Amino acid sequence: MLIIPAIDLINGECVRLTKGNYSTKKIYSKDSVEVAANFERQGAKMLHIVDLDGAKEGKPVNPGTILEIRRTIKIPMQMGGGIRDIKTASKYLENGIERIIIGTKAVEDLEFPKKLIKKFGSERIVISIDAKNGKVKTAGWTKDTKINYLEFAQNLKKIGITEVIFTDISRDGTLTKPNLVPLKKLKQLGFNIIAAGGISDKESIQDLRKIEICGAIVGKAFYEGKITDFTENDLAKRIIACMDIDNGRVVKGINFKNLKDAGDPVKLGELYSRKGIDELIFLDVTATIENRKTLRDLVERISEKINIPFTVGGGIKTLQDIRELLKRGADKVSIGSEAIRNPSLVKKAAKKFGSQCIVISIDPKWNKNYWEMYINGGRTPTAINAIKFAKEMERLGAGELLINSLDKDGKKTGYDTKLLKSISEAVNIPVIASSGAGEKTHFLEAFTEGKADAALAATLFHYRKLEIQDLKKYLKKNNVNIRS
């Protein structure tokens, strides 16, 4: 099943509505082109664009933004909103849009999609069935009809439509759950079905997979960090290799001190990519304390050699720092000390680049009363409660949390599962376990006892004390859903 990120456009900005109500508009980014580029970098296989202004007005309103997105990204695009005549349809299809979505005009005149199929082929025409309480709505969901969605679907079948997008308007943008009943009924008619509306979390994706539809359009859940992965393996746990960088070399120590050389980061990153690691994290561990920017050229050299998601952290202080790292090949950025000094950066970054790009590094130590946050590479205590901080970061828009236990770092005695469980249960975004891995059982404990979504290690992988595929086989034998 294809997981498709959505960009809804009003005045060229990336927005989301709740239940199709334009008064509930929430702007997630003013730079929709950058959002599209980030989705592509994150691994999306297709992009879904809706010109909400066009849907409401009955004519294209944001074609400039849409075609600029088309020129910027390489992955396929499907788009709809305001396509009511052959000329408009032709403009989009002849300018690189792979598929167009017809809604209102198909309801008003079945001959229109029939003509489009004849001219462009059925594989390039998708019909959007937008319903509330079983009745189809049109004109950007602002007009009611008395047409039953199943009757409309049966008529579409007669003219040769093979694929439909079904949206339950009452659930769209609510982060509840998708309505499976109409999806099952449409599937029985023989359509290829793409679901939209109410897709809120990993369980929603799993429910859709069970009924074997071909795609899921996800909007608000991506922007608010509830879903962070575009792959078939969204529900699977992840194994991540971490490269701590100092002076352009991979290093490892204990509590970020007494650092020892562990190899060349470009060669090591390439090796991990070949060996089946799921993701790679690059942390410039001295950038913050030396008050300098991350080693950007090195980031670019590594990104050119790997084909897995790549997170970069260290010395990130501004939106421009983030933009530069994403342009150099990072898929996500990890913000640590600056998230404490300047929490507004997290909110601005999530809005500008999307929550899926923003990872917050949480470095706590138990002080006999609570887990206390540290900054400056684990050197400076802050008196901030790590659990409360994690919840605040989620509220500000972070997409993932990287939990580095200073009590466990480099000691190979196991992850701090109590800390992990406390944070995992406090937030609804993915949690990455870090610090303390020494053997295979520690990964299993992180996933089962700590309820982590991913587990990170450095020393074990750098010095080949544990082979990645052996670890994955072990976890599978112990009933952990792990990526192949």
C-alpha positions as CSV (number, residue, x, y, z in Angstrom):
1,M,0.0,0.0,0.0
2,L,1.3,3.4,-1.0
3,I,1.4,6.1,1.7
4,I,1.0,9.4,0.0
5,P,1.6,12.8,1.7
6,A,-0.8,15.6,0.9
7,I,-0.3,19.3,0.3
8,D,-3.5,21.3,0.3
9,L,-3.1,24.8,-1.1
10,I,-4.7,28.1,-0.2
11,N,-3.0,31.3,-1.5
12,G,0.0,29.1,-2.3
13,E,0.5,28.1,1.3
14,C,0.4,24.6,2.7
15,V,-2.7,24.2,4.9
16,R,-5.1,21.7,6.4
17,L,-8.8,22.1,7.1
18,T,-10.9,20.2,9.6
19,K,-14.0,18.4,8.0
20,G,-13.6,20.6,4.9
21,N,-14.4,23.8,6.8
22,Y,-12.4,26.7,5.4
23,S,-12.8,28.7,8.6
24,T,-10.6,26.0,10.4
25,K,-7.7,26.6,8.1
26,K,-4.3,26.0,9.7
27,I,-1.2,27.1,7.9
28,Y,1.7,24.6,8.2
29,S,4.1,26.3,5.8
30,K,4.2,29.3,3.6
31,D,6.7,27.5,1.4
32,S,4.8,24.6,-0.2
33,V,7.6,23.9,-2.7
34,E,10.0,23.3,0.2
35,V,7.5,21.0,1.9
36,A,7.2,19.0,-1.3
37,A,11.0,18.7,-1.6
38,N,11.2,17.6,2.0
39,F,8.6,14.9,1.4
40,E,10.6,13.6,-1.5
41,R,13.8,13.6,0.6
42,Q,12.0,11.7,3.3
43,G,11.2,8.8,0.8
44,A,7.7,9.6,-0.4
45,K,6.9,7.7,-3.6
46,M,4.1,10.0,-4.7
47,L,2.7,13.4,-3.8
48,H,-1.0,14.4,-3.6
49,I,-1.8,18.1,-4.2
50,V,-5.2,19.8,-3.9
51,D,-5.9,23.4,-5.0
52,L,-8.5,24.2,-2.3
53,D,-9.0,27.7,-3.7
54,G,-9.6,26.1,-7.2
55,A,-12.0,23.5,-5.8
56,K,-14.1,26.2,-4.2
57,E,-13.9,28.7,-7.1
58,G,-14.4,26.1,-9.9
59,K,-11.2,27.2,-11.8
60,P,-7.4,26.9,-11.2
61,V,-6.1,29.4,-8.6
62,N,-2.7,28.0,-7.6
63,P,-1.4,26.5,-10.9
64,G,1.9,28.5,-10.5
65,T,2.7,26.8,-7.2
66,I,1.6,23.4,-8.4
67,L,3.8,23.5,-11.6
68,E,6.7,24.9,-9.6
69,I,6.4,21.9,-7.3
70,R,6.4,19.7,-10.4
71,R,9.6,21.2,-11.6
72,T,11.3,20.8,-8.2
73,I,10.6,17.2,-7.4
74,K,11.1,14.0,-9.4
75,I,8.5,11.7,-7.8
76,P,5.0,11.3,-9.4
77,M,2.3,13.8,-8.6
78,Q,-1.5,13.6,-8.6
79,M,-3.4,16.8,-8.2
80,G,-7.0,18.1,-8.2
81,G,-9.1,21.2,-7.4
82,G,-10.8,23.4,-10.0
83,I,-10.4,21.0,-13.0
84,R,-13.7,21.6,-14.8
85,D,-12.8,21.6,-18.5
86,I,-10.5,19.8,-21.0
87,K,-8.2,22.8,-21.4
88,T,-7.3,22.9,-17.7
89,A,-6.9,19.1,-17.6
90,S,-4.6,19.2,-20.6
91,K,-2.5,22.0,-19.1
92,Y,-1.7,20.0,-16.0
93,L,-1.2,16.6,-17.8
94,E,0.9,18.1,-20.5
95,N,3.2,19.9,-18.0
96,G,4.3,16.8,-16.1
97,I,1.5,16.0,-13.7
98,E,1.1,12.3,-13.9
99,R,-2.5,12.0,-12.8
100,I,-5.4,14.5,-12.3
101,I,-8.2,14.2,-9.8
102,I,-11.7,15.0,-10.9
103,G,-14.5,15.6,-8.3
104,T,-17.2,18.1,-8.8
105,K,-17.3,18.0,-12.6
106,A,-17.6,14.2,-12.6
107,V,-20.6,14.5,-10.3
108,E,-22.2,17.1,-12.6
109,D,-21.3,15.5,-15.9
110,L,-20.2,11.9,-16.3
111,E,-19.3,12.7,-20.0
112,F,-16.4,14.8,-18.8
113,P,-14.3,12.1,-17.2
114,K,-15.3,9.8,-20.1
115,K,-13.8,12.3,-22.6
116,L,-10.6,12.6,-20.5
117,I,-10.2,8.8,-20.4
118,K,-10.5,8.7,-24.2
119,K,-7.9,11.4,-24.7
120,F,-5.4,10.6,-21.9
121,G,-6.1,7.0,-20.8
122,S,-7.8,5.7,-17.7
123,E,-4.5,5.4,-15.7
124,R,-4.2,9.2,-15.7
125,I,-7.7,10.0,-14.5
126,V,-8.7,9.5,-10.8
127,I,-12.2,10.4,-9.5
128,S,-12.5,11.8,-6.0
129,I,-15.6,10.6,-4.1
130,D,-16.1,13.0,-1.2
131,A,-19.0,12.1,1.1
132,K,-20.6,13.0,4.3
133,N,-23.2,10.8,5.9
134,G,-23.1,8.7,2.7
135,K,-24.0,11.7,0.4
136,V,-21.6,13.2,-2.1
137,K,-20.5,16.8,-1.6
138,T,-19.0,19.1,-4.3
139,A,-17.3,22.5,-4.9
140,G,-14.6,22.0,-2.4
141,W,-17.1,20.2,0.0
142,T,-19.2,23.4,0.2
143,K,-22.2,22.1,-1.6
144,D,-24.5,19.2,-0.7
145,T,-26.0,16.7,-3.1
146,K,-28.5,14.0,-2.6
147,I,-26.4,11.5,-4.5
148,N,-25.4,8.3,-2.6
149,Y,-21.7,7.6,-2.9
150,L,-22.3,4.0,-4.0
151,E,-24.7,4.9,-6.7
152,F,-22.2,7.5,-8.0
153,A,-19.4,4.8,-7.9
154,Q,-21.5,2.4,-9.9
155,N,-22.0,5.0,-12.6
156,L,-18.2,5.7,-12.6
157,K,-17.6,2.0,-13.1
158,K,-19.8,2.0,-16.2
159,I,-17.7,4.7,-18.0
160,G,-14.3,2.9,-17.3
161,I,-13.0,4.6,-14.2
162,T,-10.6,2.1,-12.4
163,E,-9.3,4.2,-9.5
164,V,-11.1,6.4,-6.9
165,I,-10.1,8.4,-3.9
166,F,-12.7,8.1,-1.1
167,T,-12.8,10.8,1.6
168,D,-15.1,10.7,4.6
169,I,-15.4,14.4,5.1
170,S,-16.7,14.0,8.7
171,R,-13.3,12.5,9.6
172,D,-11.0,14.6,7.5
173,G,-8.4,16.5,9.5
174,T,-9.7,15.2,12.8
175,L,-6.9,12.7,13.5
176,T,-9.5,10.1,14.5
177,K,-9.7,6.9,12.4
178,P,-10.6,6.3,8.8
179,N,-14.1,5.0,8.0
180,L,-13.5,1.4,6.7
181,V,-17.1,0.6,5.8
182,P,-17.4,2.6,2.6
183,L,-13.9,1.6,1.6
184,K,-14.8,-2.1,1.8
185,K,-18.0,-1.5,-0.2
186,L,-16.1,0.4,-2.9
187,K,-13.5,-2.4,-3.1
188,Q,-16.3,-4.9,-3.7
189,L,-17.2,-3.0,-6.8
190,G,-13.7,-3.7,-8.2
191,F,-12.1,-0.3,-7.9
192,N,-8.5,0.5,-6.9
193,I,-9.1,2.5,-3.7
194,I,-7.1,5.3,-2.2
195,A,-8.3,6.3,1.3
196,A,-8.4,9.7,2.8
197,G,-9.8,11.3,5.9
198,G,-9.1,10.5,9.6
199,I,-5.8,8.7,9.0
200,S,-4.1,9.5,12.3
201,D,-1.5,7.0,13.3
202,K,0.3,3.8,12.6
203,E,-2.7,1.8,13.7
204,S,-4.8,3.6,11.0
205,I,-2.3,2.5,8.4
206,Q,-2.4,-1.0,9.7
207,D,-6.3,-1.1,9.5
208,L,-6.2,0.1,5.9
209,R,-3.6,-2.5,4.9
210,K,-5.8,-5.2,6.3
211,I,-8.6,-4.4,3.8
212,E,-6.0,-4.4,1.0
213,I,-6.6,-1.0,-0.6
214,C,-3.8,0.4,-2.8
215,G,-3.1,3.8,-1.1
216,A,-3.6,6.1,1.8
217,I,-3.4,9.9,1.6
218,V,-2.0,11.4,4.8
219,G,-2.0,15.1,5.7
220,K,-2.4,16.4,9.2
221,A,-0.8,13.2,10.7
222,F,2.4,13.9,8.9
223,Y,2.5,17.6,9.7
224,E,1.9,17.0,13.4
225,G,4.4,14.1,13.7
226,K,1.8,11.3,14.3
227,I,3.1,9.4,11.2
228,T,6.7,9.9,10.1
229,D,7.3,7.2,7.5
230,F,6.2,6.8,3.9
231,T,7.3,3.1,3.5
232,E,5.4,-0.2,3.7
233,N,7.4,-0.8,6.9
234,D,5.8,2.1,8.8
235,L,4.8,-0.2,11.7
236,A,8.2,-1.9,11.9
237,K,10.8,-1.1,14.5
238,R,14.0,0.5,13.2
239,I,17.7,-0.1,13.8
240,I,19.8,3.0,13.6
241,A,23.5,3.5,13.4
242,C,24.9,6.6,15.0
243,M,28.1,8.3,14.0
244,D,29.5,10.8,16.5
245,I,31.8,13.1,14.6
246,D,34.8,15.1,15.9
247,N,37.3,16.8,13.6
248,G,35.8,14.9,10.6
249,R,36.2,11.4,12.1
250,V,33.8,9.0,13.7
251,V,34.6,8.9,17.5
252,K,33.2,7.1,20.5
253,G,33.6,7.7,24.3
254,I,31.7,7.6,27.5
255,N,29.3,10.5,28.3
256,F,30.7,12.3,25.2
257,K,34.2,12.4,26.8
258,N,37.5,10.6,26.2
259,L,36.7,10.2,22.5
260,K,38.5,7.5,20.5
261,D,38.7,7.3,16.8
262,A,36.4,4.8,15.1
263,G,36.9,5.4,11.4
264,D,36.1,7.4,8.3
265,P,32.4,8.6,8.3
266,V,32.0,8.4,4.5
267,K,33.2,4.8,4.3
268,L,31.4,3.8,7.4
269,G,28.1,5.3,6.2
270,E,28.4,3.6,2.9
271,L,29.0,0.3,4.7
272,Y,26.0,0.7,6.9
273,S,23.8,1.5,3.9
274,R,24.9,-1.7,2.2
275,K,24.6,-3.9,5.3
276,G,20.9,-3.1,5.9
277,I,20.9,-0.5,8.7
278,D,17.5,1.3,8.5
279,E,18.7,4.8,9.2
280,L,21.9,6.8,9.9
281,I,22.4,9.6,12.4
282,F,25.3,11.9,12.2
283,L,26.0,14.0,15.3
284,D,28.8,16.6,15.3
285,V,29.4,16.2,19.0
286,T,31.7,19.2,19.5
287,A,29.9,21.7,17.2
288,T,27.8,23.2,20.0
289,I,30.6,23.5,22.7
290,E,33.0,24.9,20.1
291,N,30.2,27.3,18.9
292,R,30.5,26.4,15.2
293,K,28.3,25.0,12.5
294,T,27.9,21.4,11.6
295,L,30.5,20.0,9.1
296,R,28.3,20.6,6.1
297,D,30.7,19.4,3.4
298,L,31.0,16.1,5.2
299,V,27.3,15.8,5.4
300,E,27.0,16.2,1.6
301,R,29.8,13.6,1.0
302,I,28.1,11.0,3.2
303,S,24.6,11.6,1.7
304,E,26.0,10.9,-1.8
305,K,27.1,7.5,-0.7
306,I,24.0,6.2,1.1
307,N,20.4,5.4,0.2
308,I,18.8,5.3,3.7
309,P,17.2,8.1,5.8
310,F,19.9,10.4,7.1
311,T,19.6,12.6,10.3
312,V,22.1,15.3,11.1
313,G,22.7,17.1,14.3
314,G,25.2,19.4,16.1
315,G,25.4,23.1,16.3
316,I,22.0,23.8,14.7
317,K,20.8,27.2,15.8
318,T,18.8,28.8,13.0
319,L,16.3,27.9,10.2
320,Q,19.0,28.7,7.7
321,D,21.2,26.0,9.4
322,I,18.4,23.5,8.9
323,R,17.7,24.6,5.3
324,E,21.4,24.2,4.4
325,L,21.7,20.7,5.9
326,L,18.6,19.5,4.1
327,K,20.0,20.9,0.8
328,R,23.2,19.1,1.5
329,G,21.4,15.8,1.7
330,A,20.0,15.4,5.2
331,D,16.5,14.0,5.5
332,K,16.0,15.1,9.1
333,V,17.8,17.3,11.6
334,S,18.4,16.7,15.3
335,I,18.2,19.7,17.5
336,G,19.7,19.4,21.1
337,S,20.9,22.3,23.2
338,E,19.2,25.0,21.1
339,A,15.8,23.4,21.7
340,I,16.2,24.3,25.4
341,R,17.8,27.7,24.8
342,N,15.3,28.7,22.1
343,P,12.2,26.4,22.0
344,S,10.6,28.7,19.4
345,L,13.1,27.4,16.9
346,V,11.4,24.0,17.1
347,K,8.0,25.5,16.4
348,K,9.3,27.6,13.5
349,A,11.3,24.7,12.0
350,A,8.3,22.3,12.2
351,K,6.1,24.8,10.5
352,K,8.7,25.7,7.8
353,F,10.0,22.2,7.0
354,G,7.4,19.8,8.5
355,S,7.4,17.9,11.7
356,Q,8.8,14.8,10.0
357,C,12.1,16.6,9.5
358,I,12.5,17.6,13.2
359,V,14.2,15.3,15.7
360,I,14.8,16.5,19.3
361,S,17.8,15.1,21.1
362,I,17.0,14.7,24.8
363,D,20.1,14.1,27.0
364,P,18.9,13.4,30.6
365,K,20.5,12.1,33.8
366,W,18.8,10.8,36.9
367,N,19.3,13.2,39.8
368,K,17.6,11.0,42.4
369,N,14.3,12.9,42.0
370,Y,13.7,13.1,38.2
371,W,15.5,12.8,34.9
372,E,17.3,16.1,34.4
373,M,18.1,17.6,31.0
374,Y,21.7,18.4,30.1
375,I,23.1,20.6,27.3
376,N,26.5,21.3,25.7
377,G,27.2,17.7,24.8
378,G,26.1,16.4,28.2
379,R,28.2,18.8,30.1
380,T,25.8,21.3,31.6
381,P,22.8,20.5,33.8
382,T,19.6,22.6,33.3
383,A,17.2,21.6,36.2
384,I,14.6,20.8,33.4
385,N,12.5,17.7,33.8
386,A,13.1,15.5,30.7
387,I,9.5,14.1,30.7
388,K,7.9,17.5,30.7
389,F,10.4,18.7,28.1
390,A,9.5,15.8,25.8
391,K,5.8,16.7,26.0
392,E,6.6,20.3,25.3
393,M,8.7,19.4,22.2
394,E,5.8,17.3,20.9
395,R,3.4,20.3,21.4
396,L,5.8,22.6,19.5
397,G,5.8,20.2,16.5
398,A,8.7,17.9,16.9
399,G,8.3,14.7,14.8
400,E,10.6,12.3,16.8
401,L,12.6,12.2,20.1
402,L,16.1,10.8,20.4
403,I,16.7,9.7,24.0
404,N,20.3,9.7,25.1
405,S,20.7,8.5,28.7
406,L,23.8,10.0,30.2
407,D,23.7,7.4,32.9
408,K,24.1,4.7,30.2
409,D,26.1,6.3,27.4
410,G,29.0,4.1,26.3
411,K,28.7,1.6,29.2
412,K,27.2,-1.3,27.2
413,T,25.0,-2.3,30.1
414,G,21.7,-1.8,28.3
415,Y,19.3,1.0,27.5
416,D,17.6,2.9,30.2
417,T,14.2,1.2,29.7
418,K,12.5,3.0,32.6
419,L,13.4,6.4,31.0
420,L,12.3,5.2,27.6
421,K,9.0,3.8,28.8
422,S,8.2,7.0,30.7
423,I,8.8,9.2,27.7
424,S,7.1,6.7,25.2
425,E,4.0,6.7,27.4
426,A,4.0,10.5,27.8
427,V,4.1,11.4,24.0
428,N,2.4,10.2,20.8
429,I,5.4,10.7,18.5
430,P,8.2,8.1,17.8
431,V,10.9,7.6,20.4
432,I,14.5,6.5,19.5
433,A,16.4,4.6,22.2
434,S,20.0,5.6,22.5
435,S,22.9,5.0,24.9
436,G,23.9,1.7,26.5
437,A,23.5,-1.1,23.9
438,G,26.0,-3.9,24.5
439,E,24.3,-7.0,23.2
440,K,21.3,-8.2,21.2
441,T,19.0,-8.6,24.2
442,H,19.3,-4.9,25.0
443,F,17.6,-4.0,21.7
444,L,14.8,-6.4,22.5
445,E,14.4,-4.8,25.9
446,A,14.2,-1.3,24.3
447,F,11.4,-2.4,22.1
448,T,9.4,-4.4,24.6
449,E,10.1,-2.9,28.0
450,G,11.0,0.6,26.8
451,K,8.3,0.8,24.1
452,A,10.7,2.5,21.8
453,D,10.0,2.8,18.1
454,A,13.7,2.6,17.1
455,A,17.0,1.6,18.7
456,L,20.3,3.3,18.0
457,A,23.8,2.0,18.6
458,A,27.4,3.1,17.8
459,T,30.2,1.1,19.3
460,L,28.6,-2.3,18.6
461,F,28.3,-1.5,15.0
462,H,31.5,0.5,14.5
463,Y,33.8,-2.2,15.8
464,R,31.7,-5.1,14.2
465,K,30.9,-6.6,17.6
466,L,27.3,-7.1,16.3
467,E,26.3,-7.7,12.7
468,I,23.2,-5.9,11.7
469,Q,21.5,-8.8,9.9
470,D,22.2,-11.1,12.9
471,L,20.5,-8.6,15.1
472,K,17.5,-8.4,12.9
473,K,17.2,-12.2,12.7
474,Y,17.3,-12.4,16.5
475,L,14.6,-9.7,16.9
476,K,12.4,-11.4,14.4
477,K,12.7,-14.7,16.2
478,N,11.5,-12.8,19.3
479,N,8.4,-11.5,17.6
480,V,9.6,-8.0,17.0
481,N,8.3,-6.6,13.7
482,I,11.6,-5.4,12.2
483,R,12.5,-4.2,8.7
484,S,14.2,-6.7,6.5
